[in-house]
Amino acid sequence: MFDIFEGQIFVASMREAMPDLLGVSPKSPEVARWNDWAFGSFLLGGAFGGVLFGVLSDRIGRSKTMIYTILFYSLFTCVTAFAQTPLQMVILRFFVAMGVGGEWAVASAMVAEVMPSRSRPVMSSIFHASSIFGTLFAAAAGAFIVGNPALGETAWRWGFALGALPAALTVWIRWKLKEPKQWVQARERAAEDDEQQTGRIADLFQGVYLRNTIVGVSLSSIGLVTFWGAHIYGKNALLRHAENRILADAGIPGDADDTVKQQTLSKHKPEIKRAEMLSMTLNTIGGGLGLVLFGSISNLIGRKGAFVLYHSVAFVMVLLLFKVLIANNASALWLGITLPIFGFFTLGMHAGYAVYFPELYPTRLRGTGAGFCFNMGRLATAAAFFIFGVISVTPETKAVILAPLYLVGVAVVLCTVETRGQELPE
């Protein structure tokens, strides 16, 4: 919940924070460019931190490493509240993401190891689904703190200051959380046999693990690129609707000068912000259901079947939302109905990474493998955002361009192995 909040608080405040740091209008191309670079930096940091802390968790333990990751993202999110330039924001997002990416690698391995096989996929889905509370927390912060006119133009800083809260969790983790029995046994085997050493990245590219690593990195790359390039812009659905309604009520035509439009819209900033956060909330609620149910669905039709279902429907939903509904200024009712379904499939597949990746590797490589697969996907996403930062396109256009990646995901899934009903490899 908290590590997702650290990522999503930027999404909730990007239309306020970057314009404030740049001293320009939210509609300025500079804002979109720097926001894309901030996303790219965040993804690069997640890739680096996910691999680093994943390896560390296999070597020194899950609970110890989790403490380091939480302290990392808590500290740097809080420090972001004091950023004075766009470049500082971009750099700090890198360090925040190191902790965020690292915690996922550690926690996904730990949850898989402490749960019995009959409930492991469901519990792994619930673990990943808890992330929606972080997004809802960020949406609430966006609506009531970042978008609160009483707090002034720098209210976004208070949203980032909330990032210090998770640090308190480390006290409880240090006191209560024990190392999984499987990890303890793996360390004992490593002490007796050099071939069983834990946390060796090179082993991910040897033997049967090579195909698993290629598939895992491919799936996470598709999921993360489309998450940051399509899913998060579901928040624009009711935002665009609110903007169009305000301009229509003011009698301003669609082809009017942008300066005139911005002057009118600036008078309704709290209303527009609430519409944006309502979209984000509906999108997230649907996504949460998709995350929670992935484990149960994968138990019924297999891991491969679940991935194919989610990817296929996500492709259709992206085109429906951005190419049909938003483009044609659909009613708020239709947008409100569509957003949870859109979120269910575009976000829900991410629970599959927590379910599937730990099943691909033995205990001695589980944190390393899961962390590498999930977080290397961030590199592809970072590359995409640095490219989008150079070529200015609207968020809606960006989402439509990326939609075919879901179909690539279907092809990747058909090449992988099925792990339903199997015990975790030792």
N, C-alpha and C positions, 0 to 999 in steps of 0.2 A: 504493500500500500504506500509506504513512505518513499520507496525509491522511484515509483511511478509518479508520485506527486512532484518529486524534484525535477523530473523531465517535463511533466505537463504544466507546471506553473509557468514555464516559459511560453508554452502554447497559449495559455490563458491570458498572458500579458504582453505578447509580442507586438500587438497593435498599439500598445502604449509605451512600452519600455524602449524599443528601438527608436521611434520618433522622438522621444524625449532626449535620448542620448545624442541623436543626430541633429536635433533642433529643426526638424522638418515636419511636413504634413504626413499623416499615416499613409496617404495614397502615393507618396513619393517613391519612384523606382529604387531609390537608395535603401528604403526600409525593407522592401522585399529582398533585395540583394544581400543585405547584412543578415536578415533573418535566415535566409538559406545558408549563409556561411556559418551562422551559429548552429543550425541543425547539423551541418556537415562536421563541425568541430565536436559537437556532442556525440555524434556517431563514431567518429574516430577515437574519441576518449573511451567510449563504451567497448570498442573492439580491443583496444590496448588493455584496459582494465579487466575485461572479461577473461582474456587469456591469462594475464598475469595472476589475478586472484584465483582463477580456476586451477592453475598449476599449484599455487600456494595451498589451496584447500586440500589437494591430494597429498601434499607433503607435510603440512603442519596441523591439519585438521579443519573440519567444517566450521565449528563454533568460533575458534580463534580468528579465522579468516573473515567470518561474517562481521565480527566486531570492527575489524579494520575497514571493511567496505562501508559500513554505516557511518563511521566517523568521517570517512573521506567525503561522502556526498553531502552529509549534514553540514560540515564545515564550509565547503566551497559554495553550496547554495546560499548559505547565510552571508558569506563574503560578497556574493553577487549583488546583494542589496546596496553595496557601496560602490558599484561600478560607475565610472565616470565617462567612459568612452565605449563606442561599439566594439573596438578591438578587445578591451578588457572583458566585455560580456562574452565574446567569442572564445577567448582563452579560458575563462572560468567555466564555461559550459563543458570544455574538454575534461577538466578535473572532476567536475560533478559526475560526468558520465563514467569515469573510471570506476567510481564506487558503485554506481547503478549497475553497470555491466558485470562487475565482479560479484555483487550480491546475488544476481540471478543464477550465475554459474554455481555458486556455493549452495544456495537454497534448493535449487532443483535437484541436485545430487542428494542432498540430505533428506528431502521429503521422499524421494524414491527409495532410499535405503532403510528408512524407519517404518515404512508401511508394508503390510502383507500384500502379496501379489494380487489377491482378489479385489483389494480396494485401492491399489497403487495408482491406476490411471485416473480414477475419480478424484482421489486426493491431490494428485498432481494438477488436475484441472482446477480444483478449488484453490490450490496454492497460486496458480497464475491468475485466476479470476479475482483474487483479492486485490489485484492491481486496479480494478475499476473504482475502488473506494479512494485510491489516490487521485484518479482523474476527477471523480466527483468532488473531492476535497479541493482540487485545483480550480474546478469550475465554480465552486462556492466562493473561493478566494477571489476569483476573477469578477464575479458578480457583485460581491459585497465589500471587497477591499480595493482591488485594482480599479473597478468601475465606480467607486464611491466618490462623487464630486467633492464631498466634504473633506476628503483627504488630499485633494489637490492633484496636480499633474504628476507628482512623483509617488502616487499611491502604490504603484507597481513594486516599489522597493519593499513595502511591508509584506507583500506576497512572498518574496524571496526570503525575507527574514524568518518566516515561519519554517523554513527549511532546517533550522537548528533543532527543532523538536525531536526528530528521531534519535538524536545522540543519546537521549535518556534510555533508549532500548538497550544500549550496550551494557548497562549495569545489570539488567535482568538476564541477558544472554550469558554474561560472564558468571553469574551466580547459579543459573538453573540449567542451561543447555549443555547436554552431554554429547560426546562424540558417538556417532553410529557404530554399532558393534561390527558391521561389515568393514568399515574403514579401519578400525583397530586391528582386525584380523589381517587386512591387506598390508598394513604396516609391519605386522609380525612376519608375514611371508616375505616382504621386501628385505627384512633384516637377515633372512636365511638364504635368499636366492637373488642374485644380482639381476636375473632376467625378469624379476617381478617388481622392479623399482617403480615407485609411484610418480605420477606427474611428469612423464617424459613426452613432450610434444612430438618427437620424432616417431614414436610408436603409433601415432594416429595415422601415419602414412605407410604402414606396413601391413601386409597380409590382408585379412578380411576387413580390417578397420579402414583401409583406404577408401573402399566404396562407401562405407558408412559416413566417412568424413566428407566426401564429395557431395553426397546426397544431403547431409545435414547442413552444410554451408550453403548449398543451392536453395534449399527450402527457406532457410532463415533470411537469405538475401532477398528472395522474392517477397517474403512476408514483411520484412522491415522496410524495404523500398516502398512497397504499396501502403504500409501503415503510415509512414511519414509523408508520403506523396499523394495519398488518396484518402485513407480513413480519417485522419485528423481534420480534413477539410469538410467533413460532414458538418462541422460547426458553422460553416458558411451558409448552410441551407436557409435557416430562419433569419440569419443576419442579412442576406441579400433580399429576402422577402420584406423585412422591416425597412431596409433602405429604399426599396422600390415603392413601398406604400407611403413612406414619409415624403419622398419626392413627388409622388402622384398627388398627395393631399395638398402639397404646396404649389401644384400646377407647373412643375418643372419637367420639361420633356426629357426623354432619354438621351437625346443628342445635344443637350445643353453643355455649356462650358464646365469643365471639372471644378474650377474655382467656385462657381455658383453652387454646384452640387455640394461641395465640401462645406461651404458656409451654412447651407441649410441643414446638412446632416450633423454638423458640430453642435447644433442646438439640441440634438436628441441623443447625445452620446450615451447616457445611462440606459435609455430604452433600447438602443441598438446593442449595447453590451449585454443586456439581459437576454435579448433574442439569441445572440451568439452563444451564450452560456447555456441556454435552454437546448439549443441544437446539440451542443457538446454533451449535455446530460442525457438526452434521448439516445444519442449515438452510443454513449458509454453504457447505458443500461442494457441496450440490445447486445452490445459487445460482451458485457458481463455474463449474460445468459448463454451466449455462444461459447464463452470460455468454460463455464461451469459444466455445460452439457457435452463438451468435446470428449471427455473421458468415457461417459456412458455410451455415446454414439460410436466411439472407436471400439468399445467392447462388443457392440452389436454387429457392426459391419467391418470391423478391422481398422487398424491404423491407416492403411492405404485408402480404404473406402471413405473414411472420415475426411482425410485430406482432399481427396478428389471432390467430394461433395462441397466442402467449404470453398475451395478454389473456384469451382465452376459457377456456383451461385454468386460469389463475390464479383466475378467478372460481369455478370448481368446487372448486379445491383449498382456497381460504379457507373456503368453507362446509363442506367435508368435515372439515377439521382442527378448526375452532373450534365448529361447530354440531353435529357428530356425534361425533368422536373424543374431544376434550377434555371436551365436555359430558357424555359418557357414561362417562368414566373408562376409556378403552380401554387395552389392555395396552401395556406399554413396547415390545413387539415391533412392534405396528401403528404406534405413534407413530414409532418409529425408521425404519420403512419409508417412512412418509408424508412425514416432514420433508424429506428430500432432493428429493423430487418437488415438494413445496410450494415449496421454495426455488428450484428450477430455473426455475419459471415466474413466481413473484412477484418475483424479483430479476433473472432473466436478461434481461428486456426492457430493462433499463437500458443494456445494451451497445448496444442499438439507437440510443440517443441519441448515443453516440460514433461510431457508424457513419453514421448518417443526417443529423444536424444539420450537420456540416461539408460534406456534399454539397449542401446547400441554398443556400450562399452563396459568392460569389467570394472570392478570397484577401484582398482589402482589407477584407472584412467578416466573415471566417470566425471569428476569435476573438470578435468582438463578437456575431455572430449566434448561434454555438453557446453562448457564455456567457449571453447574454440568454435564449434559449429554455430552457436547462436550469435556470438559477437563478431565473428568474421563477416557475417551478413551485414554488419554495420559498415564495413569498408565499402561494399558496393553501394550502400545507401548514401554514405558520405560522398562518394564520387558523383553520384547522381545529383546531390544537392549543390556541390560546387559547380557542376555544369549548369544547373538551373539558376545559380547565382550570377552566371555570366549572361545567359540568354533569358531575358525577362518574359515570363509567361504568367498568366493568371493561375491561381490555385486550381480552378475548375479545369482548365486546359491541361495542366500538369497531371491531374488525376486521370483524365481520359487517355492521355499519352501512355500512362503506366498500366492501364487496365489489362492489356494483353499479357502482361507478366503472369497473371493468374493462370492463364492457359499453359504457359511454360511450366508452371508449378504442377499442373496435372500430369504433364509428360514426365517430369522428374520423379513424381511419386510412383508412377508405373514401373520405374526402374529399380525401386528399392525393395527391401526385405520386409516381411510381415512379422511383427513381434507379439501380436495378441496372444494371451494365454501362456506366455513363456516366463520363466523365472529370470530375475536379473542375473547377467553373467558375472561369475566370480573372477 
